[in-house]
């Protein structure tokens, strides 16, 4: 989705991969859209409404979501792309794992620093550099559960006053801990929708008042 930020993302997913032949993998068109609008209105694609999310439920939703991805990654065919220029379920899972790591770091910065600016992260460059296409599904499933569990624990420990702590991206977009948790939730639900997983929180995916 939109440009996120982290430090040290290259740590993840280093086990048991074969470097690809560049000629066998079609390039994915970079996603340069700004998705912060999803904090103000329902997403027309995945149906998620961030404003309806009870943020106290997010830690459990993250854990449930990770388990659903684990079940998906155990199925046959997860390494296959539905189209040459669309990520496979495995590649999406790698991205979701890394997004959990990113948000964990970003929230930690907000909790421990005053109005930090997040370092930029290019998700598409990372997918190529980390060779999402050839990662091992079983390993990714374990890493995704661990990453989701870590950030879920981070959110669960946030106190009421800490929800208002702030941070910002280099493009000027500003977040509080509460708004970034809603943004994270949309990212989680949207990518589950991309691969056909039904893990949307009920209240946040309903329409109406």
C-alpha positions, 0 to 999 in steps of 0.5 A, a space after each residue: 500500500 502506501 510508503 511505510 517506514 522502518 529501520 532494519 527491515 532487511 533482517 526478516 525472511 533470510 532463511 532458505 531462499 534461492 535467488 530468482 532468475 530475474 527473467 522468470 518473474 514479471 515486475 509488479 507495478 509500484 503502488 504509489 497511492 496515499 492510503 491515509 484516506 482510509 482513516 476517514 471513510 469506508 474502503 470501497 474495495 475491502 469494505 473496512 471502515 477504520 472509524 468503526 474499529 474498536 482499537 481495544 480489539 485490535 491485538 486479538 484481531 491481529 493474532 486471528 489474522 495471522 493464524 488465518 494467513 498461516 492456514 492459507 500458506 499451508 494450502 497448495 498453490 500459494 506460490 502461484 501468481 493469479 496473473 504475471 503482474 499480481 503478487 502470489 498469496 505467498 508474496 502478500 504474506 511476506 509483505 503482511 509479515 513485514 508490515 507488522 514489523 514496520 508498524 511495531 517499530 513505528 509505534 515504538 518510536 511514537 511511544 518513546 520519542 517526541 513527534 518522530 519522523 519515520 524513515 522511508 521504506 519502499 515496499 516494492 523494492 523490498 519485495 524484490 530485494 528480499 525475494 518474496 517470490 521464493 521464500 518458504 511458505 512454512 517459514 513465512 507463516 511462522 514469521 508472520 505469526 511472530 511479527 503479528 504477536 509482537 505488534 499485538 503485544 505493543 498495542 495491548 500495552 498502550 495506555 489511554 494517554 499514550 494513544 494521543 502520542 504523535 509521529 509523522 511520515 516524511 511526506 507530511 502525513 501525521 498520525 497518533 498511536 490510535 490513528 496509526 492502529 486503525 491505519 494498520 488494521 485497514 492494511 491488514 484487512 485489505 491484504 486479506 481481501 486481496 487473497 480471499 481471506 475473510 478476517 475483517 472485524 465485524 463492526 468495522 466492516 459493516 455499513 451504516 451509522 
